[in-house]
């Protein structure tokens, strides 16, 4: 059966009320041939997301309607492997607190893209073996920082990496740490100098129009392409949600990335000391 993710806007909901709603879904699901796998809840944004195996969208709507009346605002079909790559799980988390309750997380994610400058030219100039060696250096430096800041590698892009973070502060700190790691490497190994572009955006998984993290991923990729070598370019939502550290951001004004109908306000993230 297909796997779906739905989206609820629930003002005033609490973790406890969402846990109860999920439990009632589990009690009713068999009647409609559905299997509710897990859920995510973001109290600050008043959003909840359910991951469900079901014969169709109607079965999900009927289960929710009978269980608690909170009918989703949108339902999209998803690939569970992609959900796991972005969000880290496709089942309820193991109970982890003192009361034996599962520690549920938000589905909101920061998205990062990295891109090595002139990777194709490097292969032509240095040869495939040498270029592959430099790519391995990029991978090692980037992945070390991702582990430090709770980043999750979603996809290797040949000359870069797409990653997600559970929080914007983690993503910003990781981006700065990655650029510093490359600067340190270049200082110690000038013959193997590497220049990296970085793009940052953020969003929730189910977007109007049926894309899974669609606009957040597209914007992060476009901002990475817009960045200069050695630069981090971030979307406005990244700057806004890192409000405690606004001194790290330089206003770059508005751009209209390819595939976007409206201008996007963007910022450079400072990473060099001083």
C-alpha positions in Angstrom: 0.0 0.0 0.0 1.1 3.6 -0.6 2.5 5.7 2.2 1.1 9.2 2.9 2.0 12.2 5.0 -0.7 14.6 6.1 -0.6 18.1 7.6 -2.7 19.5 10.3 -3.0 23.1 11.6 -4.0 22.8 15.2 -3.9 26.0 17.2 -3.6 25.6 20.9 -2.7 21.9 20.8 -0.2 20.4 23.2 2.0 17.4 23.1 -0.4 15.5 25.4 -3.4 16.3 23.2 -1.6 15.2 20.0 -0.4 12.0 21.7 -4.0 11.2 22.6 -5.2 11.9 19.1 -2.6 9.5 17.7 -3.7 6.9 20.2 -7.3 7.2 19.0 -6.2 7.0 15.4 -4.5 3.6 16.3 -7.8 2.4 17.8 -9.8 3.3 14.7 -7.3 2.6 11.8 -8.1 -1.1 11.2 -11.7 -0.2 10.3 -10.5 1.7 7.3 -7.5 -0.5 6.4 -5.0 2.1 7.5 -1.8 1.9 9.6 -0.7 5.0 11.3 3.1 4.7 11.5 4.2 7.9 13.4 3.7 11.6 13.8 5.6 14.9 14.3 4.3 17.9 16.3 5.5 21.5 16.3 3.8 23.4 19.1 5.3 26.8 18.1 4.0 26.5 14.5 0.7 24.8 15.4 1.4 22.0 13.0 1.3 18.2 13.2 2.2 15.6 10.5 1.1 12.0 10.4 2.8 9.2 8.4 0.3 6.6 7.3 0.1 3.5 5.3 -3.3 3.5 3.7 -5.2 2.3 0.6 -6.0 5.9 -0.3 -6.3 9.5 1.1 -10.0 8.9 1.9 -9.1 6.2 4.4 -6.9 8.7 6.3 -9.6 11.3 6.4 -12.2 8.9 7.6 -9.9 7.6 10.3 -9.1 11.1 11.6 -12.8 12.2 11.4 -14.0 9.3 13.5 -11.1 9.2 15.9 -11.0 12.9 16.9 -12.4 15.1 14.2 -9.0 16.7 13.3 -9.2 16.3 9.5 -5.9 17.1 7.7 -5.5 20.2 5.5 -3.4 18.4 3.0 -2.3 14.8 2.3 0.6 13.8 -0.1 2.0 10.4 -1.1 5.6 10.0 0.0 8.5 7.6 -0.3 9.3 6.3 3.2 13.1 6.1 2.3 13.0 9.8 1.5 11.1 10.6 4.7 13.7 8.6 6.7 16.5 10.5 5.0 15.0 13.9 5.8 13.4 13.3 9.2 15.4 10.4 10.6 12.5 7.9 11.2 9.4 6.3 9.8 8.1 4.9 13.1 7.3 6.2 16.6 10.5 7.1 18.5 11.5 4.8 21.3 10.4 6.1 24.8 13.3 8.0 26.1 12.3 10.2 29.1 11.9 9.3 32.8 8.1 8.8 32.5 8.6 6.3 29.6 7.1 8.7 27.1 8.5 9.1 23.6 10.4 12.3 22.9 8.6 13.6 19.8 10.2 16.1 17.5 9.1 18.7 15.1 9.1 18.0 11.3 10.5 21.4 10.6 14.0 21.1 9.1 16.8 23.4 8.0 18.2 22.4 4.6 21.8 22.8 3.5 23.5 22.4 0.1 27.3 22.5 -0.4 29.0 22.8 -3.8 32.7 22.6 -4.6 33.9 25.4 -6.9 35.0 24.3 -10.4 34.8 20.5 -9.7 34.5 19.7 -13.4 37.4 22.0 -14.3 39.5 20.4 -11.5 38.9 17.0 -13.0 40.1 18.2 -16.4 43.1 20.0 -15.0 44.3 17.5 -12.4 42.9 14.3 -13.7 40.2 12.0 -12.3 42.3 10.4 -9.5 43.5 13.7 -8.1 40.0 15.3 -8.4 38.5 12.3 -6.6 41.1 12.8 -3.8 40.0 16.4 -3.3 36.4 15.3 -3.3 37.2 12.8 -0.5 38.7 15.7 1.5 35.5 17.7 1.0 33.4 14.7 2.1 35.5 14.1 5.2 35.5 17.8 6.3 31.8 18.2 5.7 30.7 15.0 7.3 32.7 15.6 10.4 30.9 18.9 11.0 27.5 17.3 10.2 28.0 14.8 13.0 29.0 17.5 15.4 25.9 19.6 14.8 23.3 16.8 14.5 23.1 17.1 10.7 21.8 14.3 8.5 23.2 13.7 5.1 20.3 13.3 2.7 22.1 12.9 -0.6 25.6 13.1 -2.1 25.5 15.3 -5.2 28.8 14.4 -6.8 30.5 17.7 -6.0 28.5 18.6 -2.9 26.1 17.3 -0.2 22.5 18.0 0.7 21.9 17.8 4.5 19.1 18.5 7.0 19.2 19.8 10.6 16.6 19.7 13.3 17.1 23.4 14.1 18.2 26.5 12.3 20.9 27.4 14.9 22.5 24.0 14.3 22.5 24.5 10.6 24.0 28.0 10.8 26.7 26.9 13.3 27.5 23.9 11.0 27.7 26.1 7.9 30.2 28.4 9.7 32.2 25.5 11.0 32.4 23.9 7.6 33.8 27.0 6.0 36.3 27.4 8.8 37.3 23.7 8.4 38.0 24.4 4.7 39.9 27.6 5.5 42.1 25.7 7.9 42.7 22.9 5.4 43.6 25.5 2.7 46.1 27.2 5.0 47.7 23.9 5.9 47.6 22.4 2.4 47.7 25.3 -0.1 48.4 22.9 -2.9 45.1 21.2 -2.2 43.0 24.4 -1.7 39.2 23.9 -1.9 36.6 26.6 -2.2 33.1 25.8 -1.1 29.7 27.5 -1.7 26.9 27.0 0.9 23.1 27.6 0.7 20.7 27.4 3.7 16.9 27.4 3.8 14.2 25.8 6.0 10.7 24.6 6.0 8.1 21.9 6.8 7.7 18.6 4.9 4.2 18.9 3.4 3.7 22.0 1.2 0.7 23.1 -0.7 1.0 21.7 -4.2 2.1 18.2 -3.0 5.9 18.6 -2.8 7.9 17.0 0.1 10.1 19.8 1.3 9.8 21.1 -2.2 10.4 24.9 -2.0 12.8 24.7 1.0 15.0 22.3 -0.9 14.8 24.2 -4.2 15.6 27.5 -2.4 18.6 26.1 -0.6 20.0 24.7 -3.9 19.5 28.0 -5.7 21.1 30.0 -2.8 24.1 27.6 -3.0 24.4 28.2 -6.7 24.1 32.0 -6.1 26.8 32.0 -3.4 30.4 33.0 -4.2 33.2 30.5 -3.4 33.8 30.7 0.4 30.4 32.2 1.0 27.3 31.1 2.9 24.0 32.5 1.6 20.8 32.0 3.7 17.1 32.5 3.2 15.2 35.1 5.2 13.6 32.4 7.4 17.0 31.3 8.5 18.0 34.8 9.5 14.6 35.4 11.2 14.8 32.2 13.3 18.4 32.9 14.3 17.3 36.2 15.8 19.6 35.9 18.8 22.6 36.0 16.4 21.7 38.6 13.9 25.2 40.0 14.0 26.2 36.9 12.0 24.1 38.0 9.0 24.8 40.5 6.2 21.8 41.7 4.2 22.3 40.9 0.5 18.9 42.3 -0.6 16.5 40.5 -2.9 17.0 38.0 -5.7 14.5 36.0 -7.8 15.9 32.5 -8.0 15.1 30.3 -11.0 11.8 28.6 -10.5 10.5 31.1 -8.0 7.7 33.6 -8.9 8.6 36.2 -6.2 11.8 37.8 -5.0 13.5 36.2 -2.0 15.3 38.3 0.6 18.7 36.7 1.3 21.6 37.1 3.7 25.2 36.2 3.9 26.3 34.4 7.0 29.6 35.6 8.5 32.0 32.9 9.4 35.5 34.5 9.5 36.7 35.7 12.8 36.7 39.5 13.1 
